[in-house]
């Protein structure tokens, strides 16, 4: 637009404003889908986002359109009708496309629960890989990020939004070790443990030609020549090979000289040399024309050379090694320039900034470090954020960002200048939720986590109230409410907090000699009990903030759990010594002998509302019921969980027990019979660490290692085995919902031919979940997000809604979690040969 005269600029601007209005923008996206111009259009839209000649309102609209296209690139590129069948129904509720087209296209499925209001910004971490992320790369234009993983896939991400670009690239039969973009950005090369190299078309995601075969072992590193005509690869077999990109043929014989596996290779900026690093601790240079070694190897590292690259001007070489050091070398004479020390583990990856001024390195020590090339000094503090070994780092082409990939399966982005992580943090806990508690009025939930924080949630809206409470120096294992205060444990201390301000009440309560694993308020709030790894129980006066007496001693192992009796006169405790003890609160003396019966650590104890019974759970996957007076077991252990039972709770009426387990489920038990009530509550993707009932007993609140808190309505989610996976009241027009106990059997979809307008997907995943859609048979929800009927796709579900479709009858915190509940209404759903009826003809006439 800047190169046109005023008249043309005005005309182009008006036409652009016309096109981005609804429904014209949808027609334009239709054309892009049909003509395969999708990728090119998203690049163009990105340029328009920063065009100052356009007004703020127009640019904002373009940003949203691009977000829509990125979020729903899979269904849009796969089949044009799915602009209306899959994309519009799942668009954020406050987006223009959703608001403007809701009345125009009413005959689609309706998402009645589980949608976001707006598109999110760049996430704190790009997640999707199911295995360690071993390699990352920026596209030459900086618009895309590619990542490769031990899950055998390559993923493409939009660098601005973090949105995945299409489905994963699949083809390798083993983990992906290395990837590289071609200089023009149209291709990706990948090397794998399967000993092959594959070329991929970036726009289509399809493989180009056949795999390049020749190496006798895993391919650890690949690099494109600067002109894009060749690929060099290094392998476990100790050789380097050069390949012709156009025909996939090897160029000459392998380059041999290393005495062990070749871990890293790179072309020089002018393409005249290849540099390689090896398990033999040496770096070698090769002439690409003569294919001969250049000089003697560069020696100095004391362990394998895992990473090498050249500076943009070709004057320096940087290498990273398993000896925990980064070294700089003069590329001309091979002499060492400096040794950069700071990492506390193997250095797996190094990269120069585009201007050659800085080096970034990633290590087994889970950190990323920035270095000044001239001085060799570390710049600032290490970059912390990854929870596993950092396997790959690279600068963006403009040098403003760093992207990293880690053994923790995540891709992260960093500000190269400040070292700060980029992206929006999760509106929730970052790690395991160990404890949950309910306020006395039932309006708020408190949760504590291994991320060292405590959060307060509104039970009605599911929103986090205020900022997390921070102060503990380690995992917070337990939490309890008292009218205006909270009591948490971790790092050998007990802390009190003001619920409304989030500020601590005074200094931490100190008395234990090791980690505090459990805390509880007395029913009247006057006392606090805490149990510790030191084997003791401490009793505290809540107001005076002092110990009542010497710690209670008796357990021969860690005290994992404590609970006050309903009248506050006694405390029950459970320990890794496999016993349950009862203590007199006033005297601090044990009452009777320990309750023995568990064969494994006692993980939780709970009193019945009348104070006559105690339930205890164990790491031996059982629950036991005890008579408080006699200390005798009331019946055989309750069995049903498939792993450790971590938590138990009585219902307020005393007729039921809820238990949470490391098998990821919650079970309800009948106290009288000892039998389970209905099927397990499924939905958490990690061990269930804490369960409690609401005050009226109608709901259960659970906290899990998956980082979420769930609110369950057992009466809604339970069903008989014969109950349909989807139900509806045709007379009332209620939503069609999936119940929580969907079978997890493996269902293989078939690849039948087209039927009407139902499009067969070319590569369905084998594992699918049964799914009911009225009017269609044999429906399944596949792991790739497509809902299919007899192998034909009906609609596509975004990643953040797939899990929640199985478990719609619950509130999940945070509400933007990918595990949140999703509910669909198929009352007006049109599909197959009737898909064109999605449009409201009356609105068509008014346009």
C-alpha positions, -999 to 999 in steps of 0.1 A, spaced: 0 0 0 29 23 6 40 21 -30 6 31 -45 -7 66 -51 -34 81 -29 -63 71 -51 -53 35 -52 -45 35 -15 -80 47 -7 -95 21 -30 -75 -7 -16 -83 4 20 -120 4 13 -119 -29 -4 -100 -44 25 -125 -30 50 -153 -45 29 -136 -79 28 -130 -82 65 -166 -77 73 -190 -106 79 -200 -126 59 -175 -116 32 -145 -126 52 -160 -161 55 -164 -163 17 -127 -152 14 -116 -179 38 -137 -204 17 -116 -194 -13 -84 -198 6 -95 -233 17 -103 -243 -18 -72 -228 -35 -47 -239 -8 -38 -203 -2 -42 -204 35 -6 -202 46 2 -174 22 -28 -154 35 -19 -157 71 16 -143 63 -1 -114 45 -25 -107 73 5 -105 97 20 -78 76 -13 -59 76 -15 -61 114 15 -37 116 4 -14 87 0 20 103 -19 33 73 -49 13 85 -69 25 115 -66 8 149 -101 -7 145 -92 -23 111 -59 -36 124 -77 -51 155 -102 -68 132 -74 -82 111 -56 -96 142 -88 -114 152 -94 -128 117 -59 -142 117 -63 -156 152 -95 -173 139 -77 -188 110 -48 -199 131 -69 -215 158 -90 -234 132 -64 -240 106 -69 -278 107 -106 -280 99 -105 -250 75 -77 -264 54 -91 -299 55 -126 -291 43 -143 -258 34 -176 -266 50 -159 -269 84 -155 -231 85 -192 -233 95 -194 -268 110 -163 -267 132 -147 -232 134 -176 -208 140 -192 -229 168 -160 -229 188 -150 -193 182 -146 -172 214 -179 -158 225 -168 -121 225 -151 -123 191 -166 -103 162 -170 -134 140 -189 -152 167 -212 -123 175 -219 -112 139 -225 -147 126 -244 -163 154 -278 -153 138 -267 -158 103 -255 -194 108 -277 -208 135 -280 -244 122 -247 -257 136 -238 -274 168 -239 -251 198 -213 -251 225 -232 -243 257 -203 -246 281 -165 -245 277 -158 -216 254 -135 -187 261 -146 -151 257 -115 -140 238 -84 -154 222 -55 -157 245 -21 -141 239 11 -160 236 10 -188 262 38 -192 287 47 -226 271 38 -242 239 25 -276 248 13 -305 226 42 -329 223 38 -362 242 75 -367 246 107 -347 253 113 -318 229 147 -324 214 150 -297 187 136 -263 178 140 -239 149 127 -205 138 116 -201 102 138 -176 83 111 -149 84 105 -155 121 68 -162 116 69 -199 126 86 -222 151 92 -258 144 98 -284 172 107 -320 171 102 -346 198 108 -381 209 71 -386 203 81 -391 166 64 -359 155 73 -324 143 50 -295 152 47 -261 137 37 -231 158 27 -195 150 55 -175 166 32 -146 175 3 -165 191 18 -199 200 -11 -215 181 -3 -249 165 -3 -247 127 -21 -278 116 -17 -313 129 17 -328 138 39 -339 109 41 -377 112 62 -401 93 93 -410 114 90 -444 131 112 -432 160 120 -400 179 130 -369 160 164 -356 170 170 -327 148 152 -303 124 161 -274 102 143 -249 80 155 -244 44 169 -209 38 137 -199 18 115 -213 46 95 -236 23 109 -269 36 119 -286 68 144 -313 71 143 -337 100 166 -365 113 155 -393 135 165 -423 156 150 -443 127 183 -435 108 164 -415 81 161 -379 70 128 -366 58 119 -335 39 86 -317 45 66 -290 27 59 -263 52 26 -251 37 10 -285 33 28 -305 60 33 -333 35 65 -353 31 86 -345 -1 97 -376 -18 110 -407 0 131 -407 32 168 -402 27 185 -434 37 221 -443 41 231 -438 77 236 -469 98 222 -454 130 203 -425 144 207 -391 127 217 -366 154 221 -334 135 213 -319 101 220 -285 84 210 -269 52 236 -252 30 232 -214 28 219 -217 -8 194 -245 2 207 -270 -24 223 -294 1 217 -310 34 245 -323 57 238 -349 83 257 -364 112 250 -397 127 256 -423 154 275 -443 128 304 -417 130 299 -403 95 288 -371 78 267 -373 46 258 -347 21 225 -349 2 211 -332 -29 178 -315 -18 162 -317 -52 166 -354 -58 173 -367 -23 205 -385 -35 237 -387 -15 266 -365 -28 296 -387 -29 308 -410 -1 303 -404 36 329 -381 53 348 -402 77 373 -390 103 356 -390 137 362 -419 160 327 -419 174 292 -406 168 287 -373 152 265 -353 175 264 -319 158 271 -303 124 268 -269 108 276 -252 75 298 -221 74 279 -189 64 295 -190 29 288 -228 25 324 -237 19 329 -256 50 311 -280 74 319 -281 110 312 -312 132 313 -321 168 315 -357 181 313 -381 210 351 -384 205 354 -350 222 367 -334 189 356 -307 165 365 -311 128 362 -289 98 356 -301 62 359 -286 28 325 -290 11 340 -289 -24 368 -313 -20 351 -332 9 385 -333 27 394 -326 63 408 -291 69 437 -292 94 438 -309 127 408 -314 149 400 -288 175 407 -304 209 400 -291 244 367 -305 256 369 -333 281 337 -350 271 315 -353 240 309 -322 219 271 -321 217 266 -288 199 286 -266 174 278 -236 152 296 -207 135 291 -170 141 272 -152 113 304 -137 99 321 -171 100 350 -160 122 342 -179 154 331 -213 164 311 -220 195 308 -255 210 289 -270 239 300 -302 256 290 -328 281 319 -315 302 295 -286 312 315 -259 293 309 -237 263 341 -230 243 349 -204 216 374 -210 188 390 -190 161 375 -205 128 405 -194 108 433 -211 128 414 -234 151 428 -219 182 407 -216 214 395 -182 223 379 -187 256 360 -211 279 326 -201 293 319 -217 326 287 -216 346 265 -245 337 262 -273 362 254 -301 337 260 -312 302 256 -284 276 234 -298 249 228 -268 227 244 -234 217 235 -207 192 248 -173 181 226 -142 180 221 -129 145 246 -100 150 271 -124 165 274 -105 198 258 -131 220 257 -168 226 228 -187 242 233 -221 257 210 -248 272 220 -275 296 211 -306 315 209 -283 346 175 -271 332 188 -235 326 195 -213 297 224 -189 298 234 -158 278 270 -149 272 288 -119 258 310 -131 229 338 -105 234 342 -107 272 331 -143 276 310 -132 306 276 -144 315 249 -118 310 225 -117 339 211 -146 358 204 -180 342 169 -183 326 148 -206 347 115 -221 337 120 -255 322 115 -285 345 138 -308 325 170 -308 306 172 -280 279 178 -298 247 176 -270 221 179 -232 219 179 -207 190 175 -170 185 148 -155 163 160 -140 130 156 -105 144 175 -114 176 147 -103 199 136 -137 211 149 -171 221 130 -203 217 139 -233 238 128 -270 239 132 -293 268 129 -328 282 98 -314 300 79 -316 267 75 -279 265 87 -252 241 93 -218 257 99 -183 244 121 -157 261 129 -120 257 165 -120 245 173 -86 260 158 -91 295 159 -128 298 123 -128 309 99 -155 298 74 -144 272 37 -153 272 8 -153 296 12 -174 328 -15 -199 335 -44 -186 356 -39 -214 380 -13 -236 397 17 -246 376 22 -279 393 5 -305 415 -24 -294 436 -19 -311 470 -47 -298 491 -81 -281 488 -103 -266 515 -137 -249 516 -146 -217 534 -171 -218 562 -198 -201 540 -190 -225 511 -183 -196 487 -146 -200 482 -121 -228 477 -85 -226 488 -58 -247 471 -21 -253 477 5 -266 453 40 -279 448 45 -245 430 49 -230 465 17 -210 462 -18 -209 476 -48 -197 456 -84 -187 464 -112 -194 440 -148 -183 437 -168 -215 437 -196 -200 417 -176 -185 388 -145 -206 390 -124 -174 388 -92 -170 408 -95 -143 435 -65 -120 436 -29 -130 432 -15 -163 445 -2 -162 481 35 -165 480 60 -169 508 68 -206 513 102 -218 501 90 -252 490 59 -272 481 28 -264 500 13 -298 511 -18 -288 531 -44 -260 535 -73 -253 558 -97 -224 562 -106 -203 593 -131 -175 589 -105 -148 580 -73 -168 579 -56 -197 562 -31 -222 574 -6 -238 551 24 -260 554 57 -266 536 94 -259 542 93 -268 579 70 -239 587 33 -232 592 19 -199 580 -13 -179 586 -27 -157 559 -55 -132 555 -79 -145 529 -90 -110 517 -56 -93 515 -34 -123 507 -9 -110 533 7 -133 560 -4 -129 596 29 -124 613 60 -147 611 58 -184 602 52 -208 630 84 -227 636 88 -258 657 92 -287 633 126 -299 623 116 -311 588 90 -306 561 54 -301 573 31 -323 554 -3 -318 570 -22 -291 590 -57 -288 604 -77 -262 623 -98 -273 653 -135 -270 647 -137 -237 668 -106 -223 650 -86 -219 683 -60 -245 676 -39 -258 648 -24 -292 645 5 -299 622 23 -331 612 58 -334 599 85 -355 583 102 -353 617 77 -378 631 60 -353 654 27 -335 657 26 -299 670 -3 -282 686 -5 -244 683 -27 -217 698 -40 -199 667 -44 -165 682 -13 -165 704 7 -181 676 26 -203 701 30 -240 708 6 -254 734 31 -280 746 60 -302 735 54 -320 702 34 -352 703 57 -381 698 50 -418 691 50 -424 654 81 -442 640 78 -425 606 67 -393 589 33 -379 600 14 -377 567 -20 -366 580 -38 -351 610 -75 -344 616 -95 -330 646 -125 -349 659 -158 -331 653 -159 -319 690 -122 -308 689 -112 -330 718 -91 -355 699 -67 -357 670 -62 -386 646 -29 -390 628 -15 -413 602 20 -421 594 45 -439 571 48 -464 600 15 -478 587 -4 -469 619 -32 -445 630 -30 -428 664 -56 -410 685 -45 -382 708 -61 -363 736 -59 -326 727 -58 -313 763 -31 -337 776 -12 -345 744 -13 -382 754 -22 -410 730 -55 -427 737 -51 -464 737 -28 -483 713 -22 -475 677 -47 -488 651 -28 -514 631 -40 -531 599 -25 -512 570 4 -528 553 16 -495 538 19 -458 547 -13 -442 560 -19 -413 536 -51 -397 550 -75 -399 579 -110 -386 583 -136 -385 611 -172 -394 607 -195 -365 615 -206 -382 648 -170 -388 658 -175 -426 662 -156 -438 632 -124 -430 614 -116 -437 578 -80 -441 567 -64 -445 533 -31 -461 524 -5 -462 497 -15 -499 495 -46 -489 475 -71 -497 504 -94 -478 527 -101 -490 562 -129 -480 587 -122 -481 624 -143 -479 655 -128 -450 675 -137 -464 709 -124 -499 705 -98 -493 678 -112 -523 659 -117 -526 621 -154 -523 613 -152 -544 581 -129 -557 555 -108 -530 537 -125 -511 509 -109 -521 476 -114 -508 441 -87 -483 433 -59 -494 411 -31 -474 428 -23 -455 460 -53 -440 478 -41 -405 487 -71 -389 503 -105 -397 520 -134 -376 532 -168 -384 549 -199 -368 535 -217 -344 560 -245 -369 566 -219 -397 573 -234 -422 549 -207 -419 522 -169 -417 519 -151 -401 489 -116 -413 481 -90 -400 456 -62 -421 441 -31 -421 420 -51 -441 395 -65 -406 386 -101 -414 398 -124 -405 427 -147 -432 442 -177 -430 464 -184 -457 490 -215 -467 510 -206 -467 547 -231 -494 555 -222 -519 528 -187 -509 520 -196 -511 483 -187 -485 457 -215 -462 445 -216 -461 407 -186 -458 385 -154 -439 394 -154 -402 387 -129 -398 358 -115 -366 344 -83 -358 362 -52 -367 342 -29 -370 372 -31 -385 407 -60 -371 429 -43 -356 459 -72 -342 479 -110 -346 481 -136 -328 503 -174 -326 503 -193 -293 501 -212 -283 532 -245 -297 520 -228 -329 507 -241 -324 472 -208 -319 455 -172 -331 458 -141 -309 453 -109 -325 442 -73 -314 436 -49 -332 414 -13 -334 402 -26 -323 368 -27 -288 383 -65 -285 384 -93 -284 410 -126 -300 399 -161 -295 414 -182 -327 408 -219 -333 411 -221 -371 417 -258 -373 412 -254 -358 377 -223 -377 366 -232 -412 378 -251 -434 354 -260 -470 350 -238 -491 327 -268 -493 303 -271 -455 301 -264 -438 268 -232 -420 263 -252 -390 253 -286 -380 264 -313 -355 255 -348 -346 262 -363 -341 228 -394 -324 241 -375 -298 262 -347 -293 237 -321 -297 265 -284 -300 256 -269 -333 245 -242 -341 270 -215 -367 273 -215 -383 308 -183 -388 327 -179 -426 324 -172 -428 287 -155 -461 279 -118 -459 272 -118 -489 248 -98 -486 217 -120 -481 187 -104 -482 152 -121 -459 127 -124 -470 91 -116 -453 58 -148 -457 38 -155 -437 8 -173 -403 7 -210 -402 17 -227 -370 7 -207 -341 21 -191 -361 49 -153 -359 42 -131 -389 50 -100 -379 69 -69 -395 54 -50 -403 86 -73 -409 116 -56 -419 148 -64 -454 160 -74 -445 196 -108 -430 198 -136 -425 224 -172 -435 218 -193 -404 212 -230 -400 205 -245 -375 180 -282 -378 173 -289 -391 138 -254 -406 133 -241 -441 141 -208 -455 153 -195 -420 164 -161 -416 180 -140 -387 191 -105 -393 178 -73 -380 194 -68 -357 164 -100 -339 173 -123 -352 146 -156 -366 155 -164 -394 130 -194 -414 121 -185 -447 104 -152 -432 95 -166 -399 80 -159 -367 98 -188 -348 114 -170 -319 130 -137 -310 146 -131 -302 183 -102 -278 194 -75 -294 217 -86 -274 247 -122 -288 245 -115 -325 238 -109 -337 273 -139 -317 287 -163 -333 262 -159 -366 281 -165 -349 315 -190 -321 310 -208 -322 344 -182 -304 366 -164 -271 371 -127 -272 365 -103 -246 379 -88 -227 363 -117 -223 339 -93 -218 309 -77 -251 316 -75 -276 287 -93 -300 311 -123 -277 314 -158 -292 309 -174 -288 274 -211 -293 266 -226 -294 231 -262 -290 220 -270 -307 187 -306 -295 184 -300 -276 152 -269 -294 140 -268 -298 102 -242 -321 86 -236 -344 57 -256 -335 26 -276 -309 46 -246 -289 57 -255 -260 34 -286 -254 55 -264 -240 83 -273 -205 69 -304 -186 80 -320 -177 47 -338 -147 62 -305 -131 72 -292 -139 37 -319 -117 22 -311 -88 45 -274 -87 35 
